[in-house]
Amino acid sequence: MAGFSDYLEDKVLEHVFGGNSYTAPGTHYVALYTVAPTDTGGGTEVSGGAYARQTSTFNVSGTDPTTATNAAAVEYPTATADYGTVVAVGIMDALTSGNLLAYANLTASKTVSSGDVFRFDAGDLDITLA
């Protein structure tokens, strides 16, 4: 992933150094974007055409770097309308609205047309702190 959002950076620093508790979300949702978000959020998330954020669980392993990787495939429903060109992905803390936690541009953009199924295989989403 390209980076943590300002929201998550603030929560981690407040938790580790400020003594303020932060409870990690119980469920992580994977969002698709046609315009990439930034540290402050934004971007243009896909909407319509049966699109909905999908849940993902992550396995955390390794050291230097420690990496969180999606444990299973993340598959979206068959598009019932064109999504446009998907260029980025974000990890969110809610099914709708909520907070962006981490984000990245895709290594290759993908135009999703009606009838297509967008999918990340297990192990395709890596979140690393350097």
Beta strands, then each sheet from edge to edge (+ up, - down):
strand 1: 3-4
strand 2: 28-35
strand 3: 44-45
strand 4: 54-56
strand 5: 58-61
strand 6: 67-70
strand 7: 74-75
strand 8: 84-92
strand 9: 100-112
strand 10: 119-120
strand 11: 126-128
sheet 1: 1+ 9- 8+ 2- 3+
sheet 2: 1+ 9- 8+ 2- 4+
sheet 3: 5+ 6- 11+
sheet 4: 7+ 10-
end
